[in-house]
Amino acid sequence: MASSPDLHSFAEPHRVRSRHVELALTLDFAAKVARGYVVHHLDRHDDTAPLVLDSDGLDVRSACDQNGKPLAIELASLPDPIRGRRLAVRLRPDTASVRVDYATSPDAEAMQWLEPAQTDGGKAPFLFTQGQAILTRSWIPLQDSPAVRVTWNARIRAPQGLVPVMSAMTRTESGDEVAFDMPKAVPPYLIALACGDLAARPLSPRCAVWAEPSMLDLAASELADTETMVTSCESLFGPYRWGRYDVLVLPPSFPFGGMENPCLTFATPTILAGDRSLVSLIAHELAHSWSGNLVTNATWRDFWLNEGFTVYLEQRIMERVFGRDRAAMETSLGMQELADELKTLPESDQRLHIDLAGRNPDDGMTGVPYQKGAAFLRRLEQAFGRERVDAFLRGWFDAHAFQSVTTATFRAWLQRELLDRDPAAAAAIDVTAWIEGTGLPADAPQAASSLFAAVDDQLAAWRGGAKATALSTDGWVTQQWLRFLLGLGATDAARLAELDSAFAFTRSGNSEILCAWLQLAIQYGYAAADRRLELFLMTVGRRKFLKPLYEALLAQPGGKARAQTIYQKARPRYHAVSQRTLDAMVGVPAR
């Protein structure tokens, strides 16, 4: 790189770049810190420049070179509100690597330390990290930009009886430590660690599920189609290049549905519905093995290159494995969520190529990069045909494998490899409007499913006064129930009670259905769901569910006090990512 384009990092990789990272940490669950060191192996392009790293809340103790000679360090006295603290290490002419000794803070945003009571088994503590977007710097001092890909290895020591796992291609137990190795270059946000009472079960020769023992049977059953998903994506978009594909089912406080850490997807237990109806999340995280992990956004304003492509691949996997109707239903629900969200977003946040100057990258993690990005690729498919778009995408992944790319890189590739080859088809698509424009273009493709038509018939009957027990719902899957609940429209507590009596929504073990139902219960004053609502908010940390439920509470008369009461109790159970979203919304002063 001629210069660093990443506004969210202090790093200067065009001058001194970290190319390989060695990590050695001891996990202290009592103090909720990790202690040890990191070694950066360097590519030096400017012999006068320091190694500049990102850090946030770290206790940086010392630095030395490959010969053990001390190196001077400069740590900014005041943190930047978004980027943390700039850490510069002065180098000698012969410095080839730098070791930084440090310890994390108990409040490190990337690290969530859980008490036994916060786990499913309730027997042992648990730790997991969440690095995306710019949180890895809170547990490792490094060049925390997706443009700076590194290979890495690690040695982790944990208390006896606790099992460390990482997002690495190999894992080797040796004495009282576990070693990990990732020989493929990855962006720093994909370096991930978890540790707890864990066990593994094979799903295929290259796939396995990790979970707490109490959750392992359900997780293995729910994720039985994982290998089929991998082979399906390979047949569409090229070989899986990461060796293993394992899934770690985390405790409920995990803030996202899933995180695509290479070789080891981190997943929320809220996908374990018992009928494999929510495994599109696994298809999504798997698809990141091509779009995101293999070809990565170079800056966070290019985030749609990760997520839009991944949603499109996810939809194709689901169609291949579960059929066209299932994929169409999930696509339609995603587009409905996007349409609702666009009504609330400022125009500046409706662009795929979003401007994030002076903002936290998390501000751009709306439905726009996901659903609008996928709709753009479906529009290309509509105009150029699936066969040509598949070849185009496979070529994109092959040509840019293990690279970080910008929107400009993609637009040049799109122009050369697709648009210029069929000017007539290209003339029907305004690429600039899709990428730089606001809202959803009028030519956005819509997905149709015959299974939704059946739901709409029952919705019409319900609105016409039909009793809940008279509705024809036998055999409905999760997506149909979501269509039904989202389409109910204005109602009242009495009619919700009738639905609850017929379909037991308040007792549902399906988190997607339950969240949609609880929003209705809040909106229309169905008090019988109040206890279930509070329990859900106290035990689930997934931001996708928390945000709309707290928003629904805040919109009700007297709801702010109720929301604050619940949030004050629940907040310590949430990850920092969820806390950042909810603190300002609920009215809790930032920590």
Steps between C-alpha positions, in 0.01 A plus 500: 500500500623850420327621814255376759140581401352370825363785711436259789862399558817681609710249306741616230551175307641683197799583722530199735265206464437203726488185286505219762381501861608266781278505807562350844237557768403362839131535585419613854127447555511629857644838398329493157821583318737337254875548552785433264653640187466542127781491244465688173717393205549802280517617142682835515452745214629808684810440712436816703142418596374340822268202520160655566239280665142539618423440866202560725513463877811282496767503772804522273808418706801481270626431149815337366648388168584151374819504707327595822629859492253752644318732261346834594123517495269799476142447613261789450399649834140560397289253302325592179126446564477252212850369429639457850868580558778525246795280597830571323812286542829658397708269280872456443640455150533124553161445669318213327243419766351666806376333818249694711429377854158599628184409687139561410253695710207331678286740295653410162214547255585200285512258794194382684575307817195305615427359843382137514142617553512675161576178312269218398667238717543727800816320614796699369583856390527589134689748284448604141635782287321703233739704288283644225518780421784669694505318834794261451726789610348467848658155548799507262711806410515478121424680175126465534395575144334252262751618238789352703477124462729287717584136550511405866564235762416491869567316824223519760512390862171459684394367842478124526175360364434790262547447127639781278402514132601754234426594141801308371564225246678275753465443874759304701489419871837485675529478875325791666459707185327478165667616180322640196619584150343705219732494196250688281510880521187639668384844616547555875129502581493129412746397773266350760525309826255316722554293812268307725346164576498384138472176308499421129305262279586421136238578234719385210874443443556877476210639705425485872294682759639628831271581789454461872431130568144579612428652157700266276228251401258771391773695319624194311147410392416854394821542297495159332477658152826697536708285265225515237512878523877504452489277193211703357692826528811336354304384197379857442793724585820296516696297754485547874852619580510482880536128574247444777162660551388471862226681691521610863164553670553769761308597814196724445676834564676491161394829335459375143328213328835376388857607433689358205833437671699281258480126563282560807175691459374643830120456520223604733299224670184681385531312168435168675125489435480119490382478138797645303280792399757766596814349348512762227728675748753219456466530123574871542809455716626221275458724195735747665773244436487643147363854543657665802769259610650414160423839338469768769383860514812717523320766705176492696323725250544209255319267745232420241761305302506259793136487598305561179695230322462268796122539520480424128714187543297400805180517294654286230616241754157486661336456161739218412461317834141576605322600180389810313197575721704502820758734347230726356327532837821599676588746224154657519520536879841662470372751246201579722732569793710726276195694381396560861851606601542739208207702638706579810852544356645835396567520126875493557469153656295360211802480269694180445825699486431676828700792639625409849743785560495587871265213580531155651489229229216336692282792388511357149386152602138548398295291261624711207837330435334162552166510321551785254839356408348157434215656301757669276656162419156350438437790261821413314383139486165614365665706225791275400374154593601276787764308304695812409472653847619177659805500273555870575491443877719192485754703302478780757580264786782329311664821381484673840553205735665600829484868405325802649310704242307824465177592328708659223677166445165326465355759266799471268469119501125520441547736207768290334371150569122545468368837386734554204429150371128561461425871454131436433448327835723753675292791371206383710688540832608826660799375697573841652143527630531158661836563668502873572129580499254509788201275552427190299496536119167440329643204309587306817392135449225362720481139614170310484406176676185292466537417870456867585187515286344243733593716799348808342172311453490425873589857588206619294274256683630617838445865414152406386416371846586129478582328828860402560401135533342514153822604323672241278860502626592130499855447382601866513872563536670786684504732202123463451433577864720810475306612193178453698616691806653783301181530296248509786470877496301692762345274763434493874591300808186287484575376150863438594380291791289297257803439276716411799243249622494334158871508412690550831719779365603620846645155575675465164855370507564654158674832567404658166131429553515596866665835427238589238224398741642696793515816288127460436433431868679822598328708234148383581529457877479123525612475863500120510831510310672742740687239703617322185619831359711579804645147508588526131671836546689367802633189329554587131771743393446493123476860382257409222240414766590750770481814289141463370369384836646793690381733221149359539511556877624857461217581260232420758362742760708445812719260307826683559499431872417136438773467237757660730405273791547187290813633330677587823465138609577347161784727384784313677399189305532673162813530288653845450372505141140472622563739789630768262182477293263500796658744747409811304164358393382409848657805664778342704816713529793355304758323715 
